[in-house]
């Protein structure tokens, strides 16, 4: 009987002890859950409004045109010309998807498979050789987040990416990414990059050119064809191999593109009618401030490209003739004005704007 009572007391003590342990663990887990939930809430607090993308308007170059519609100059802080996603050729899109995010059309903003694959190769190599960020995550980072490497930023990036995917089509997302990305050599967005590297619009790019541009956003300076042609060619070949592997191009197209020459120098335009452009630039800057360089204005002027060429030739010829008699250092200027309208049709402020910007 006594033994039974002792056993009951011992069992009661064990039960109480287990209950205490249970409630202690419950308290610990509750506190941990509270901390985790609180941390996530803190990380996700003040997330940017994805609706802002509906009014997306990137910093864009302003363009100045002659009275005939000829482009005279670009004015910019970031050289960028927006191009709608539906005007970007399929082989250009496929070049970027191949090297940046091959599962782009399958995931919903965050690619768990891609992250695991990247982790495997990074561990195998003993260093970071692959990234796990999707194109959507890269877009979220470019538009909404600071470029730090914190856990908070990565979680926010993932959440924003999922929100973007819910609101926009894949082609819209890819188009936004291509318009926002930096390609080096002061070119922002695919259209400015096409003009800078090849002197043509995005719609005219061939497979080799598309592959080269796709190779640049990861490290524009490292893979610049102007500074490091060997690395640029190697990186372009990697893009082409990925395109071939995913059956975006044929073996024949791969060989042709791989042998295609790299660009040698960037296509930077000098102003046409530089004295005239500088005069109106100063006037417009006084009126619009920095908006002139970021708002993508289309500025149509009274200047005639044909008359401007004639005026420049006349000044050059006159200075050459006078210089033989008077020696170097002689300058001249010419302004042609339509007396009926008062429109400036041509303006030359000196012998060489690029040596001396003083407008006589």
N, C-alpha and C positions, 0 to 999 in steps of 0.2 A: 504493500500500500504506500509506504514511504517512498519506495523506489519509483512508483508510478507518479507520485506528486512531484518528485524531483525531475522526472522526465518531462512532465507537463510544464513545470516552471522553466526548464531549459529550452523547451520548444517555444514557449512564449517569448523568452528572451531573444531567441533566434529570429522569431517573427518580427519583433519590435526592431531588432538590429537591421534586418533586411529592409523593413519599411523606412527606417532612417536613411539607410544607404540609397534606397529608391528615391526618396524625396530629395536627398542631397544631390543625386545625379540629375533628377528632374530639374532642380534649381540651376545646376550648372548648365545643362542643355538649354534651358529656357533663357538663361543669361546669354549663352553663346548665340542662340537663335536671334535674340534681341539685338545683340551687337552686329550680327551678320545682316539682319534686315535693316537696322539703322545705318550700317555702312553702305549698303546698296542704295538705300533712300538718299543718303548724302551724295553718293557718287552720281546718282541720276537726277539730283535736284538741279533745277535751272537748265535743263536740257534745251538746246535751241529749238525753235519752232520749225518743223520740216516744211510747213506751209510757205515759209519764206522762199523755197525753191520755185514756187509758182511764179514769183516775180523775179526770178533769176536774171540778173543783168550783170555780166562780168565787166571788169575794167576793159575797155575797148579803145583802140586807136581811133583818132579822128582823121578823116581823109579830106584833102583839099583838091578841088577839080578846076580845070580851065572852063571857059565858056562853051567849049566843044565837048566837055565831059571827059577830058583826058586827065588821069591822075597826076597831080603835080607833087604832092608830098603827103607823108603820114606824120601826125603829131601824137606822141604817146609817152606815157610813163612805163607801161608794159605794152610791148608790141603784140596786139591781139586783134583778130577779126573774127567775130562770132560766125559760125556756120551751123545751120540746123542739122540734126542727126540724119535726116532723110536725104541729105545731099552728100553724105560721106559714103564712098563706095564700100561694098561688102568686103572686098579683099583687104581694105585698110582696117576695117573693124576686126577681121579675122586675124590680122597680124598682131594687133594689140591683145586680143583675147588669148591667142596662142602663148604669148610670153608672159602675160600679166595674170591671167585668171582663166585657165582652160575650162573650168566648170562654171563659168559665169552664167550661162543660160540654164544651169541646173540648181544652183543654190538659191537661198532666199536672203542673201546679204552677208551671211557668215558661213564659211565653208569648213565644217568640222573635218571632213575627209582631207581637205587641203592642208589644214593645220596639222593633222596627224602625220600626213606624208612629209610635210616640211620638217616637223620635229624629228622624224626618223632619219632623214638625210642629214640634218644638222648634227644629231648625235653621232651618226656614222662618220661624218667628216670631222667631228671635233670642233666645228665652228659653224657660224650661221651662213649657210650656202643657199637656203631657200627661205622665202618669206611666206607667211600664211595669210596675209591681208588680201582680201578680194578687191576688185575694182570698185565696188560700192563702198567698202571701208576706206579705200584711198580717197574717194570722192568726199566722204563724210569728214575725213581728216583735213582735206584741203579747204573745204568750205566752212566748217563749223568748229574745229578744234585746234588747240595749240600743239606744236610739234614736240611734245615731251613724251617720255617712255613710261609713264606711271601706269599702275594697274587701273586707277580711276579712269584715265583717258582711254585705255583699251576697252573697258566695259562700256563707257559712254559711246565709243566708236561703234561697237557691236550693236548696241540698242538703236542708235541713229541709223545705222545701215539697214537694219530690219524694217524700221519705219519708212525709209526711203523706198525699199523694195515693195512695200505694201501700197505705196502711193503712185509709183511711176513704173512705166514699162522698161524692159531691159534696154531697148534701143535708146530711150530717153536718158537713162542713167549713163550708158556708154557715151552718148553725145555730150552730156554735161561734163563727164570726165575728160573727154578729148578736147573740149573747149577750155578747160581749166588747167590742164597739166602744163608744166614747164619743160621745154625742150632744149634749153641752153641757147647761147648766142642771142640773148634778149628776145627769144621767141616764146610767147605764151599762147597755147592753144594750137590745134592741128593746122588751121589755115595759115596762121603766121609762120609756123614751122615749115610748111610746104613752100611758102614764098621765100623764106630765108635760106633754106637748104637747097631748093631746086628751082626757084624762080617760077613756080607754077601753082595753080590752085589745087586743093585737096582732090577734087574730082578728076584731075589729070594724072595723079600718081600711078606709077606702075608697081608691080609686086616688090621689086628690089627697093624702091624708094619708100614704100609703105613699111617694109621690114626694118629699114634703117631708122625711120622715125619711131617705130615701136620699140626700138632698142634704147632710145634716149632717156625717157623719163626716170628710169631707175638711177642713172648717174650721168647726167648730160655732159659734164666735163670729161669724165673718164672715157666715155665712148664717142667723143666728138670726132667726126671725120676730118675736121680741120686741124686738130691738135694731135690726135692719136689715131691715125688711119688704120694701123694694124689691129688695135683693140676694137675699133669701130667695125672693121670687116669681120672679125671673129664673133662679135656680138650679133651682127646682122645675120651671120651664118646660123647662129643658134636659133634666132627667130625663124629663119627659113626652115630649119630642120624640124622645129615644132609644128610649123604649118604643114610640112610634108607628112609628118607622123600622124597628124590629125586629119589628113586627107583634104586639106584646104587647097593644096596645090599639087600638081603632078611632078614626077621626077624631072621631066623636061623643063618645066617652069622653075623648079628649084635650081637646076644647073644654069639656066639663063640668068636668073636673078643673082646667083652667087658670083657670076663673072661680071656683072654690071658694074661699071666704074663708080667710085665714090665721088661725091662733090668735093671740089678742091678749095673753093672760097665761098663765103656767104654772100648772098644777094642783098646787099644794102643799097638802097637807092639814095643818091644825092638828090637834094631838092632840084626840081626844074624851076627856073625863075626864082633863084634863092633870095634875091633882094626883095622881091615882091612878097614871097612867102613869109620872110622875116617881118616885113612891115605889117602884114595882116595878122601874123601870129601875136605880135605885141599888142595890137588893137583888140584882138579877141581875148587874149589873156587878161587884159585890163577889165574886160566886160564880164567874162565867165570864170576867171580864176582857173583852178586845177581841173574843173569840169571839162575844160577844153581838151585835156589829155586823157580822160578816162571814160567819156560818155559816148564815144562812137559817132560823133557828129559827121555829117556829110556837108561839106562847105563848098558851095559853088560860087566861083568868082567871075569877074568881068574880063579877066586876062585871056587873050587869044594865044594859043600855043604857037600858031603859025607866025603871028606878028612878033611874039617874044623871040623866036628863033632868028627872025630877020633883024631885030633890034640888037641881039647879042652879036650877030655876025658883023653888023655895021660898026658897033663899038670896037670890036676886036680888030677889024680892018683899019679903022681910023687911028687907033692907038699904035698899030704896027707902022703905019705911014708916018705919023708924027714922031714916034720913037726913034726913027732913023735920023731925024733932024735934031730933035731936042734931047735925045738920050733917054735912059731908063727913069722910071719914077713918075712918068706922065700918067694922069688918070682922066677918065671921062665918064659921063653919065647920060642916060637917055630915058625919058618918060614919054610914052605915046598915049594921048587922051582923045577919045571920041568927042568932038566939039558939040555934037548934038545931044549926047546923053551925059557927058562928063565921066563916062566909064574909063578907067585905066585899062588900056589894052596891052601894054608892054611896059616893063620897067627894068632898067639896068643901072645899078648904082656904082659900078666900078669895074676894074679889069678882071678881078678874081675874088669872088665872095669867100672862098675857102681859105684865102690868105688874109683877107682884110674885110671884115663885115661892115665897115663904115659905108653908109648909103649916102652918096653924094647928091 
